[in-house]
Amino acid sequence: MRIHLIDGTYELFRHYYALPSARDDDGREVAAVRGVLASIRGMLQGGATHIGVATDHVIESFRNGLWPGYKTGEGIDPALFAQFPLLEEALVAAGIVVWPMVEFEADDALAAAAAAADADPRVERVIICTPDKDLAQCVRGTRVVQLNRRTRITFDEAGIMAKFGVAPKSIPDYLALVGDAADGFPGLPGWGAKSAAAVLARFGHLEVIPADPRAWNVNVASPAKLAQILQRDYDRALLFRDLATLRTDIPLFDDVDELRWNGHFTQSGSEANA
C-alpha cells in the first residue's frame, strides 16, 4: 500500500490564493475548502487509498515559546483563517483522517505519520505531499518521498541532496545556518546556502564541524569568518536547529489501516456544505 500524507495548511493557502471567492448559504467564504476537497477527491479517483491530512488548528505552537520571532497567525486574512475549522469538519465528514494540531504543527504531524508508516513493512511507499523544505528531513531513500503537488515533482533522497546539497538528516542543521524566513528565524549571519551545504555535506551536523576552519577542507568563501560566527552564535544555531527539527513521537494512529478511506464525496454532501 501507499500512504499519502497531505499538508492541509499549505493546501488551504494554495487554493485560497488560486480560486475566486465563493460563499455558502450562510455567507461564509468557502472557496479554498472546496478547492482542497476537490483536490483530494481527485487523488482518490487517481488511485490513492490511504490518506491522512494534517492542519494547523492554531498557527502558534510550542516553538513560539522557544523563539519570540517564530511565526504566528498575525497577518493571515480572516477569510482564510476562518476556513481552517471548516476544512477539518468537511474532511471528517468525507471520511478523511485529519490531525488538527494545537501544541505541535502540521509539519510535526506529517513527520510523525511518515515515521510510523515507514515502520510498517506492508507499506510500499510514503508520499508526503507538501513543498515545505522542513519535510525534506523525513525523506528516506526512495521509500519516503516528498511530493510537490503543484509542480508534480517528487523528491527522493537523491533529489533532496541534489536540491539542497545535503542529506535529509542534515536539513535541520542546514536550516539552522541559513534560516527559514517562512518560520521566522534568521539563521546565522554570513552563512548562505552554498557555504552551509558545503560544510554540512562533509560533516553532517553542527556539533561535528571543527572549530578550526583549517580542518574543514571545503571550498567556501571566508571560512575563518564563518567559523568565528558559528562559535560565537553556536547556542543560537542549536536553538534554530531545534526549531527546524520535526517531532516524530506524536501518537496519531495505531495502524496504517486506520488511514484507509472508506467515505464518500457527493455534491449534495460534504463538498456542497463546506
Sequence and secondary structure as in RCSB ss.txt:
>XXXX:A:sequence
MRIHLIDGTYELFRHYYALPSARDDDGREVAAVRGVLASIRGMLQGGATHIGVATDHVIESFRNGLWPGYKTGEG
IDPALFAQFPLLEEALVAAGIVVWPMVEFEADDALAAAAAAADADPRVERVIICTPDKDLAQCVRGTRVVQLNRR
TRITFDEAGIMAKFGVAPKSIPDYLALVGDAADGFPGLPGWGAKSAAAVLARFGHLEVIPADPRAWNVNVASPAK
LAQILQRDYDRALLFRDLATLRTDIPLFDDVDELRWNGHFTQSGSEANA
>XXXX:A:secstr
 EEEEEEHHHHHHHHHHHS   B TTS B HHHHHHHHHHHHHHHTT  EEEEEEESSS  GGGGT TTS  STT
  HHHHTHHHHHHHHHHHTT EEEEESSS HHHHHHHHHHHHHT TT  EEEEE   GGGGGG BTTTEEEEETT
TTEEE HHHHHHHHSS GGGHHHHHHHH BTTTTB   TT  HHHHHHHHHHH SGGGS SSGGGT    S HHH
HHHHHHHTHHHHHHHHHHHS        S GGGGB      TTTHHHH 
